[in-house]
Every structure is written in C-alpha cells, then in structure tokens.
C-alpha cells in the first residue's frame, strides 16, 4: 500500500489565507517592499526560515523575535478556527482504512500543527507528524525528504509527497520522491507550473482514492 507524506498548510488545511495575512502584515508593519511571489518563496521555509529571509530583506529584528511575533499572531487561528480543506477528512479516513501509511511534513511548528490536527479529528490517522523543526532544516533542502523516508523505513522513491507549493514539490522530486501537486487558491497562479513539475496534479485530496 502507498506511503504518503503530506504537507499541512494549503494541503490538509485551508490555512494559507491566515499564513499570508500574518506574513504580509509583518512586512507591511516594517515597511518592507516585496515581490509578488513572496508567498511562493517563503512557504517551504517555515517560520524561523521565513524570519531569516525577512531579515535579509531588511527587517531590523532577530530571527527569534520575528518567529515569536509570527507564532503569536497565528496560534489562536490554528487552535480554534483553521478548517480542513474540502474532501480531506474523508480522503484521509478512507486511505487509512485501505492500509495506506499517512504522514505529515510541514514547515509549521508543532505548537500550531498538533492542536489543529487534533481539533479536526485526524491526528490519530497519521503514523508520523513532523515539523521541519524536527529535522533542523527546511523543505527547500532535498535532504529533509530523504531523512523522512529513512524514518518511515522506506526507500525515498516509495513515498508519495503531496504539497500545494510548487517549490516544495520540485525539491521533493529532486530528492527522488513521487511528488503530487494539490490545488490551493493561494497558488492558483502557479497551476501550469505545478502541472509541469508534479508527477500528478489533483484539485482535492479525495482524488487520491482512485489509485488505492
């Protein structure tokens, strides 16, 4: 049966509007100019990686302080309000019942990730739930995918990685994983690039049921 490695934000949950609002709010508060592809760039980096990137754009703060600021804005949203994407709970439940191994790898920290998955009732469906913090690197590094496969007891090519971010999909694919793109409104302008990059593209996760 397949082994899946799912992204969290924009893939399992409809949190990208929250993520975007937080990050753009911080840039605007510090009056930092940014390009139109800023969300595409920072999504695979995680909160700490994004803080480091924002410092490179000119924010005069430490990465630790910026990360704390981001997480303070986000924590309540993830704990109380961020919803699962349409079709996700049903898809995960059926995939699990058919014997698939379900796992999570996300740039979000456990402080937001874990309470959200538990509130949505899907925490127990996963064999592993990882933040990039657990690997001390980001999804922009191909090695994180190889390390995750090793921890799952799989060859990297046996894992299906699913993400809404085209940069993460490309990086996972370069590491040797089968890499699927999933639609999210936040990345709608990159659909054609995603279709060229990914091994498969789906609009909703319940489309995965056709291959199990």
LUMTOR-73211 format. One record per residue: residue number from 0; chain; y, x, z of N, C-alpha, C in turn. Coordinates in nm, 3 decimals. Layout:
<rs>
pos  unit  n_py  n_px  n_pz  ca_py  ca_px  ca_pz  c_py  c_px  c_pz
NUM  A  Y  X  Z  Y  X  Z  Y  X  Z .
...
</rs>
This chain:
<rs>
pos  unit  n_py  n_px  n_pz  ca_py  ca_px  ca_pz  c_py  c_px  c_pz
0  A  -0.121  0.084  0.000  0.000  0.000  0.000  0.125  0.087  0.000 .
1  A  0.235  0.035  -0.052  0.356  0.117  -0.064  0.416  0.157  0.072 .
2  A  0.484  0.269  0.072  0.565  0.312  0.185  0.711  0.305  0.141 .
3  A  0.788  0.222  0.208  0.929  0.204  0.173  1.018  0.274  0.275 .
4  A  1.127  0.330  0.225  1.231  0.388  0.309  1.362  0.320  0.270 .
5  A  1.411  0.233  0.356  1.528  0.152  0.326  1.655  0.209  0.387 .
6  A  1.760  0.205  0.309  1.894  0.219  0.363  1.924  0.095  0.448 .
7  A  2.030  0.099  0.523  2.069  -0.010  0.613  2.193  -0.083  0.560 .
8  A  2.307  -0.018  0.563  2.433  -0.080  0.521  2.433  -0.109  0.371 .
9  A  2.454  -0.236  0.336  2.459  -0.273  0.196  2.324  -0.294  0.132 .
10  A  2.217  -0.260  0.205  2.081  -0.277  0.154  2.007  -0.383  0.236 .
11  A  1.997  -0.361  0.367  1.935  -0.460  0.454  2.037  -0.559  0.508 .
12  A  2.156  -0.512  0.536  2.259  -0.598  0.595  2.386  -0.597  0.512 .
13  A  2.459  -0.706  0.522  2.583  -0.723  0.446  2.699  -0.669  0.529 .
14  A  2.699  -0.538  0.545  2.796  -0.474  0.634  2.901  -0.393  0.561 .
15  A  2.888  -0.380  0.430  2.982  -0.293  0.360  3.127  -0.341  0.370 .
16  A  3.155  -0.472  0.370  3.295  -0.511  0.392  3.350  -0.461  0.525 .
17  A  3.265  -0.464  0.629  3.306  -0.411  0.759  3.329  -0.262  0.752 .
18  A  3.234  -0.189  0.691  3.243  -0.044  0.678  3.369  -0.005  0.600 .
19  A  3.389  -0.070  0.486  3.505  -0.039  0.403  3.635  -0.064  0.480 .
20  A  3.643  -0.177  0.547  3.767  -0.212  0.618  3.799  -0.108  0.725 .
21  A  3.697  -0.063  0.797  3.718  0.036  0.903  3.768  0.167  0.844 .
22  A  3.701  0.214  0.740  3.735  0.345  0.684  3.873  0.345  0.617 .
23  A  3.902  0.239  0.543  4.032  0.232  0.476  4.144  0.211  0.578 .
24  A  4.114  0.139  0.685  4.213  0.120  0.791  4.253  0.255  0.851 .
25  A  4.154  0.341  0.875  4.183  0.471  0.933  4.267  0.555  0.838 .
26  A  4.227  0.558  0.710  4.304  0.635  0.611  4.447  0.583  0.602 .
27  A  4.461  0.452  0.602  4.596  0.393  0.592  4.679  0.422  0.716 .
28  A  4.616  0.417  0.834  4.689  0.445  0.957  4.745  0.586  0.958 .
29  A  4.669  0.679  0.899  4.715  0.818  0.894  4.794  0.848  0.766 .
30  A  4.815  0.742  0.684  4.893  0.756  0.560  4.833  0.863  0.467 .
31  A  4.699  0.856  0.453  4.627  0.949  0.367  4.600  0.885  0.232 .
32  A  4.635  0.951  0.124  4.606  0.900  -0.010  4.459  0.925  -0.043 .
33  A  4.398  0.834  -0.118  4.257  0.849  -0.153  4.232  0.788  -0.290 .
34  A  4.122  0.829  -0.352  4.087  0.783  -0.486  4.009  0.652  -0.479 .
35  A  3.995  0.588  -0.593  3.929  0.457  -0.598  3.780  0.464  -0.567 .
36  A  3.722  0.583  -0.577  3.578  0.597  -0.550  3.550  0.647  -0.408 .
37  A  3.645  0.629  -0.317  3.631  0.684  -0.182  3.508  0.628  -0.111 .
38  A  3.479  0.500  -0.123  3.364  0.441  -0.053  3.234  0.496  -0.109 .
39  A  3.227  0.512  -0.239  3.109  0.572  -0.302  3.084  0.712  -0.248 .
40  A  3.191  0.787  -0.225  3.179  0.925  -0.177  3.132  0.929  -0.032 .
41  A  3.189  0.846  0.052  3.165  0.862  0.196  3.041  0.788  0.248 .
42  A  2.994  0.685  0.176  2.884  0.605  0.228  2.761  0.688  0.266 .
43  A  2.717  0.787  0.187  2.598  0.864  0.229  2.624  0.965  0.340 .
44  A  2.749  0.983  0.382  2.784  1.092  0.472  2.766  1.059  0.620 .
45  A  2.759  0.931  0.652  2.754  0.894  0.794  2.892  0.902  0.856 .
46  A  2.901  0.860  0.980  3.031  0.854  1.047  3.086  0.995  1.073 .
47  A  3.002  1.084  1.123  3.051  1.218  1.151  3.086  1.292  1.022 .
48  A  2.998  1.278  0.920  3.026  1.342  0.791  3.153  1.287  0.728 .
49  A  3.173  1.157  0.742  3.296  1.096  0.690  3.417  1.148  0.766 .
50  A  3.403  1.163  0.896  3.513  1.218  0.975  3.550  1.358  0.927 .
51  A  3.449  1.439  0.900  3.476  1.574  0.848  3.545  1.566  0.711 .
52  A  3.500  1.473  0.629  3.562  1.458  0.496  3.707  1.412  0.510 .
53  A  3.731  1.319  0.600  3.868  1.271  0.621  3.959  1.383  0.672 .
54  A  3.903  1.472  0.753  3.982  1.587  0.799  4.020  1.675  0.680 .
55  A  3.928  1.687  0.583  3.959  1.768  0.465  4.067  1.704  0.379 .
56  A  4.086  1.573  0.395  4.193  1.503  0.322  4.327  1.514  0.393 .
57  A  4.323  1.563  0.518  4.448  1.588  0.588  4.469  1.515  0.718 .
58  A  4.368  1.443  0.768  4.384  1.376  0.896  4.385  1.481  1.008 .
59  A  4.489  1.485  1.089  4.502  1.589  1.192  4.433  1.548  1.322 .
60  A  4.302  1.536  1.318  4.225  1.496  1.435  4.091  1.568  1.431 .
61  A  4.026  1.577  1.544  3.893  1.639  1.544  3.791  1.540  1.488 .
62  A  3.679  1.593  1.437  3.574  1.508  1.384  3.518  1.418  1.493 .
63  A  3.507  1.472  1.613  3.454  1.393  1.725  3.545  1.276  1.757 .
64  A  3.674  1.299  1.762  3.768  1.192  1.793  3.770  1.086  1.684 .
65  A  3.764  1.130  1.559  3.762  1.035  1.448  3.634  0.952  1.448 .
66  A  3.522  1.016  1.474  3.395  0.944  1.480  3.398  0.838  1.589 .
67  A  3.451  0.872  1.704  3.462  0.776  1.814  3.552  0.659  1.776 .
68  A  3.659  0.688  1.703  3.751  0.583  1.659  3.680  0.487  1.564 .
69  A  3.606  0.542  1.468  3.531  0.459  1.372  3.430  0.370  1.444 .
70  A  3.356  0.429  1.536  3.250  0.356  1.605  3.306  0.249  1.697 .
71  A  3.421  0.274  1.756  3.484  0.174  1.841  3.524  0.051  1.759 .
72  A  3.573  0.072  1.638  3.609  -0.039  1.552  3.485  -0.119  1.509 .
73  A  3.373  -0.048  1.489  3.255  -0.110  1.427  3.157  -0.173  1.524 .
74  A  3.149  -0.123  1.646  3.038  -0.158  1.736  3.021  -0.308  1.756 .
75  A  3.128  -0.379  1.783  3.116  -0.522  1.812  3.071  -0.600  1.689 .
76  A  3.119  -0.558  1.571  3.080  -0.627  1.448  2.929  -0.619  1.426 .
77  A  2.874  -0.499  1.442  2.730  -0.481  1.420  2.648  -0.553  1.527 .
78  A  2.696  -0.550  1.647  2.620  -0.609  1.757  2.618  -0.761  1.750 .
79  A  2.727  -0.821  1.698  2.740  -0.967  1.709  2.748  -1.043  1.576 .
80  A  2.793  -0.978  1.468  2.828  -1.058  1.352  2.768  -1.015  1.218 .
81  A  2.740  -0.888  1.196  2.694  -0.844  1.064  2.563  -0.915  1.029 .
82  A  2.557  -0.985  0.914  2.437  -1.061  0.878  2.341  -0.980  0.791 .
83  A  2.215  -1.025  0.789  2.119  -0.972  0.693  2.159  -1.019  0.553 .
84  A  2.128  -0.940  0.452  2.154  -0.984  0.316  2.055  -1.093  0.277 .
85  A  2.096  -1.176  0.184  2.014  -1.289  0.140  1.878  -1.239  0.089 .
86  A  1.771  -1.299  0.139  1.636  -1.264  0.096  1.572  -1.149  0.168 .
87  A  1.649  -1.081  0.253  1.599  -0.958  0.315  1.493  -0.985  0.422 .
88  A  1.520  -1.077  0.514  1.424  -1.102  0.623  1.292  -1.150  0.566 .
89  A  1.298  -1.240  0.470  1.176  -1.292  0.407  1.100  -1.182  0.335 .
90  A  1.173  -1.098  0.262  1.108  -0.989  0.188  1.039  -0.891  0.281 .
91  A  1.109  -0.850  0.387  1.051  -0.754  0.480  0.928  -0.813  0.550 .
92  A  0.938  -0.939  0.590  0.826  -1.004  0.659  0.703  -1.010  0.570 .
93  A  0.723  -1.046  0.444  0.609  -1.055  0.353  0.554  -0.917  0.316 .
94  A  0.640  -0.821  0.295  0.594  -0.685  0.265  0.509  -0.632  0.379 .
95  A  0.556  -0.655  0.502  0.480  -0.608  0.619  0.345  -0.679  0.628 .
96  A  0.343  -0.809  0.601  0.218  -0.884  0.611  0.118  -0.840  0.505 .
97  A  0.166  -0.783  0.396  0.079  -0.736  0.290  0.034  -0.591  0.310 .
98  A  0.081  -0.531  0.419  0.033  -0.399  0.454  0.124  -0.284  0.419 .
99  A  0.244  -0.312  0.371  0.337  -0.204  0.336  0.391  -0.140  0.463 .
100  A  0.422  -0.011  0.454  0.490  0.060  0.562  0.640  0.051  0.537 .
101  A  0.713  0.001  0.637  0.858  -0.017  0.624  0.929  0.078  0.719 .
102  A  1.030  0.145  0.667  1.103  0.246  0.743  1.251  0.240  0.705 .
103  A  1.336  0.289  0.793  1.480  0.288  0.770  1.535  0.430  0.781 .
104  A  1.624  0.465  0.689  1.702  0.589  0.698  1.845  0.554  0.661 .
105  A  1.935  0.570  0.755  2.073  0.528  0.734  2.172  0.628  0.789 .
106  A  2.291  0.625  0.731  2.399  0.707  0.783  2.459  0.649  0.911 .
107  A  2.432  0.522  0.940  2.487  0.460  1.061  2.420  0.514  1.186 .
108  A  2.494  0.526  1.294  2.436  0.574  1.420  2.353  0.466  1.488 .
109  A  2.263  0.509  1.575  2.175  0.415  1.645  2.252  0.313  1.728 .
110  A  2.369  0.351  1.776  2.447  0.260  1.860  2.483  0.131  1.788 .
111  A  2.491  0.136  1.655  2.518  0.015  1.577  2.392  -0.035  1.507 .
112  A  2.313  0.056  1.459  2.191  0.024  1.385  2.091  -0.056  1.468 .
113  A  2.054  -0.005  1.584  1.945  -0.065  1.662  1.979  -0.206  1.712 .
114  A  2.097  -0.228  1.774  2.128  -0.364  1.818  2.132  -0.465  1.705 .
115  A  2.179  -0.422  1.588  2.188  -0.513  1.474  2.049  -0.554  1.426 .
116  A  1.958  -0.459  1.410  1.822  -0.491  1.365  1.751  -0.580  1.467 .
117  A  1.774  -0.555  1.595  1.710  -0.636  1.699  1.765  -0.778  1.699 .
118  A  1.896  -0.792  1.685  1.956  -0.926  1.681  1.904  -1.006  1.562 .
119  A  1.882  -0.940  1.450  1.835  -1.008  1.329  1.685  -1.036  1.332 .
120  A  1.615  -0.984  1.435  1.472  -1.011  1.450  1.382  -0.933  1.358 .
121  A  1.430  -0.820  1.307  1.348  -0.742  1.213  1.314  -0.601  1.264 .
122  A  1.362  -0.567  1.381  1.336  -0.434  1.438  1.187  -0.400  1.440 .
123  A  1.105  -0.494  1.484  0.962  -0.468  1.502  0.885  -0.457  1.371 .
124  A  0.950  -0.487  1.259  0.882  -0.475  1.129  0.875  -0.330  1.082 .
125  A  0.956  -0.243  1.142  0.968  -0.106  1.092  0.881  -0.009  1.171 .
126  A  0.817  0.081  1.099  0.739  0.188  1.161  0.830  0.298  1.216 .
127  A  0.940  0.322  1.147  1.038  0.422  1.190  1.177  0.372  1.157 .
128  A  1.270  0.392  1.248  1.411  0.361  1.225  1.492  0.486  1.255 .
129  A  1.543  0.548  1.150  1.614  0.675  1.165  1.760  0.664  1.126 .
130  A  1.843  0.726  1.203  1.980  0.757  1.163  1.980  0.900  1.110 .
131  A  2.073  0.928  1.021  2.087  1.067  0.974  2.110  1.162  1.091 .
132  A  2.166  1.109  1.200  2.188  1.192  1.319  2.058  1.253  1.370 .
133  A  1.946  1.182  1.349  1.817  1.232  1.396  1.774  1.357  1.321 .
134  A  1.828  1.375  1.201  1.791  1.490  1.118  1.902  1.596  1.115 .
135  A  2.014  1.564  1.177  2.129  1.655  1.182  2.176  1.696  1.043 .
136  A  2.168  1.600  0.949  2.222  1.622  0.816  2.253  1.485  0.757 .
137  A  2.289  1.479  0.630  2.330  1.354  0.569  2.242  1.320  0.449 .
138  A  2.259  1.200  0.397  2.182  1.156  0.280  2.232  1.220  0.152 .
139  A  2.335  1.303  0.163  2.378  1.383  0.049  2.297  1.511  0.035 .
140  A  2.206  1.535  0.132  2.122  1.655  0.133  1.979  1.616  0.094 .
141  A  1.925  1.667  -0.017  1.789  1.629  -0.058  1.684  1.655  0.049 .
142  A  1.708  1.751  0.136  1.608  1.788  0.235  1.578  1.674  0.332 .
143  A  1.675  1.585  0.358  1.652  1.478  0.454  1.539  1.385  0.407 .
144  A  1.525  1.369  0.277  1.422  1.281  0.223  1.284  1.347  0.234 .
145  A  1.280  1.476  0.216  1.153  1.549  0.232  1.110  1.548  0.379 .
146  A  1.206  1.565  0.469  1.175  1.562  0.612  1.127  1.423  0.655 .
147  A  1.189  1.319  0.602  1.147  1.183  0.636  1.005  1.157  0.587 .
148  A  0.975  1.201  0.466  0.840  1.182  0.413  0.738  1.254  0.500 .
149  A  0.773  1.374  0.543  0.683  1.451  0.630  0.657  1.377  0.761 .
150  A  0.762  1.320  0.819  0.746  1.247  0.944  0.663  1.120  0.925 .
151  A  0.667  1.062  0.806  0.588  0.943  0.777  0.444  0.977  0.739 .
152  A  0.415  1.107  0.724  0.281  1.150  0.687  0.250  1.127  0.542 .
153  A  0.354  1.130  0.456  0.338  1.103  0.314  0.386  1.222  0.231 .
154  A  0.335  1.230  0.110  0.398  1.315  0.011  0.529  1.248  -0.031 .
155  A  0.628  1.327  -0.061  0.760  1.270  -0.091  0.752  1.175  -0.211 .
156  A  0.666  1.203  -0.306  0.653  1.118  -0.424  0.582  0.987  -0.398 .
157  A  0.525  0.969  -0.279  0.457  0.844  -0.244  0.552  0.741  -0.182 .
158  A  0.674  0.782  -0.156  0.771  0.697  -0.086  0.865  0.631  -0.187 .
159  A  0.892  0.502  -0.165  0.992  0.430  -0.243  1.119  0.419  -0.159 .
160  A  1.225  0.482  -0.204  1.354  0.479  -0.136  1.440  0.369  -0.197 .
161  A  1.504  0.288  -0.112  1.584  0.175  -0.160  1.724  0.183  -0.100 .
162  A  1.826  0.185  -0.187  1.964  0.203  -0.140  2.059  0.137  -0.238 .
163  A  2.175  0.095  -0.188  2.278  0.037  -0.275  2.376  0.141  -0.326 .
164  A  2.368  0.264  -0.275  2.464  0.368  -0.311  2.404  0.461  -0.416 .
165  A  2.469  0.473  -0.530  2.412  0.549  -0.641  2.400  0.698  -0.609 .
166  A  2.490  0.751  -0.527  2.479  0.892  -0.491  2.355  0.919  -0.408 .
167  A  2.326  0.829  -0.313  2.206  0.844  -0.231  2.080  0.828  -0.315 .
168  A  2.080  0.732  -0.406  1.965  0.712  -0.494  1.939  0.836  -0.579 .
169  A  2.045  0.893  -0.633  2.030  1.014  -0.715  1.978  1.131  -0.633 .
170  A  2.026  1.144  -0.510  1.983  1.256  -0.425  1.837  1.240  -0.384 .
171  A  1.797  1.119  -0.346  1.657  1.094  -0.310  1.565  1.121  -0.430 .
172  A  1.610  1.080  -0.547  1.531  1.103  -0.667  1.518  1.253  -0.695 .
173  A  1.624  1.328  -0.671  1.618  1.473  -0.693  1.522  1.539  -0.595 .
174  A  1.500  1.474  -0.479  1.406  1.527  -0.380  1.261  1.491  -0.414 .
175  A  1.242  1.401  -0.511  1.108  1.366  -0.555  1.063  1.226  -0.520 .
176  A  1.148  1.146  -0.454  1.111  1.009  -0.420  1.130  0.916  -0.539 .
177  A  1.048  0.812  -0.546  1.079  0.699  -0.633  1.199  0.631  -0.571 .
178  A  1.301  0.605  -0.649  1.428  0.559  -0.592  1.474  0.432  -0.661 .
179  A  1.492  0.327  -0.583  1.533  0.198  -0.633  1.678  0.170  -0.592 .
180  A  1.753  0.112  -0.684  1.886  0.065  -0.652  1.883  -0.083  -0.622 .
181  A  1.968  -0.127  -0.529  1.981  -0.268  -0.498  2.129  -0.307  -0.506 .
182  A  2.154  -0.425  -0.556  2.291  -0.470  -0.574  2.362  -0.492  -0.441 .
183  A  2.486  -0.448  -0.436  2.577  -0.486  -0.329  2.714  -0.501  -0.392 .
184  A  2.789  -0.599  -0.347  2.918  -0.626  -0.407  3.011  -0.505  -0.399 .
185  A  2.995  -0.426  -0.294  3.082  -0.308  -0.276  3.061  -0.203  -0.384 .
186  A  2.944  -0.204  -0.447  2.914  -0.104  -0.551  2.895  -0.167  -0.688 .
187  A  2.950  -0.288  -0.705  2.931  -0.361  -0.831  2.983  -0.285  -0.952 .
188  A  3.087  -0.205  -0.932  3.143  -0.130  -1.046  3.053  -0.016  -1.092 .
189  A  2.947  0.013  -1.013  2.857  0.123  -1.049  2.720  0.073  -1.093 .
190  A  2.709  -0.056  -1.130  2.579  -0.112  -1.166  2.516  -0.037  -1.283 .
191  A  2.590  -0.014  -1.387  2.533  0.052  -1.504  2.490  0.195  -1.472 .
192  A  2.571  0.264  -1.393  2.532  0.400  -1.350  2.407  0.394  -1.264 .
193  A  2.398  0.294  -1.177  2.280  0.280  -1.093  2.156  0.252  -1.178 .
194  A  2.167  0.166  -1.275  2.053  0.133  -1.361  2.005  0.256  -1.437 .
195  A  2.098  0.343  -1.476  2.059  0.466  -1.545  1.992  0.565  -1.450 .
196  A  2.033  0.561  -1.324  1.987  0.660  -1.226  1.857  0.620  -1.159 .
197  A  1.846  0.494  -1.120  1.734  0.447  -1.038  1.607  0.427  -1.121 .
198  A  1.494  0.434  -1.053  1.366  0.404  -1.118  1.348  0.253  -1.137 .
199  A  1.415  0.176  -1.055  1.415  0.031  -1.069  1.543  -0.021  -1.005 .
200  A  1.595  -0.131  -1.058  1.715  -0.192  -1.002  1.686  -0.338  -0.970 .
201  A  1.720  -0.381  -0.848  1.697  -0.520  -0.808  1.827  -0.579  -0.755 .
202  A  1.840  -0.708  -0.771  1.957  -0.778  -0.719  1.937  -0.813  -0.571 .
203  A  1.811  -0.844  -0.533  1.778  -0.880  -0.396  1.645  -0.815  -0.359 .
204  A  1.625  -0.792  -0.230  1.504  -0.723  -0.187  1.378  -0.806  -0.208 .
205  A  1.390  -0.938  -0.214  1.268  -1.016  -0.234  1.208  -0.997  -0.373 .
206  A  1.283  -0.933  -0.464  1.226  -0.896  -0.592  1.117  -0.789  -0.579 .
207  A  1.118  -0.716  -0.468  1.015  -0.614  -0.445  0.876  -0.677  -0.426 .
208  A  0.870  -0.803  -0.392  0.742  -0.867  -0.366  0.655  -0.874  -0.492 .
209  A  0.719  -0.861  -0.607  0.643  -0.868  -0.733  0.554  -0.747  -0.755 .
210  A  0.577  -0.638  -0.680  0.498  -0.518  -0.703  0.397  -0.488  -0.593 .
211  A  0.385  -0.576  -0.494  0.291  -0.553  -0.385  0.176  -0.652  -0.395 .
</rs>
